[in-house]
Every structure is written in structure tokens, then in C-alpha cells.
Amino acid sequence: MAIGITPAVGNWYQGADQMKFEVVALDEDDGVIEIHYLDGEPDEVGFDVWSQMKVEQISSPEDWMGIYDEFDQDDSGYIDLNLHSETHIFSMEDFERKG
């Protein structure tokens, strides 16, 4: 395994312990690399620690999407503004001033 591999978001790596993980974010302000192991466990590694780790870049595992199986879109804080309620249709009267 090579020492000094530059981490890149979206790439998969395998450590000396045979654990496979994906780099999901690089936070240069805090000096950490955010990773997710194949089992979905999140973790952070400092840039200084990464430079000492024996990792190798690998192809993404076939079952890597499994780490997102428990992700619920409702938990993401994302609101689709294009979705319209089927029970209420807005008209201009809804927006006119009542006075």
C-alpha cells in the first residue's frame, strides 16, 4: 500500500486493516477528512493522520449503496418546492388583500 495518497471526495479507499471507506467531504478549515465506512459508520480523519495512514485507492464496492439504505429523505432537511398539495389549489383570491 502506498503512503501519501491524496484523498478525493467520492473515491473509495482501503486501509491497512482492510476496512473499506469512501471520502465524503474535505473540511480544510477544521483539518479533517469525513469518511463513511462500507457499513455506513461515519468517521473523521485529520489531514495529519491521513498522511501517515497506509491506504490504497480501490474501486467502489458493488454493494456500496447499502450504506445509504437507512437514509430517509425526510431527515435530510430537503423540501421539494415543486411538490403541490393535491387538496388545495391556490387562486389569485388567496393573494388579494382583504381590506
Secondary structure, 3 states (H helix, E strand, C coil): CCECCCCCCCCEEEECCCCEEEEEEEECCCCEEEEEECCCCEEEEEHHHHCCCEEEEECCCCCHHHHHCCCCHHHHCCCCCCCCCCCCCCCHHHCCCCC
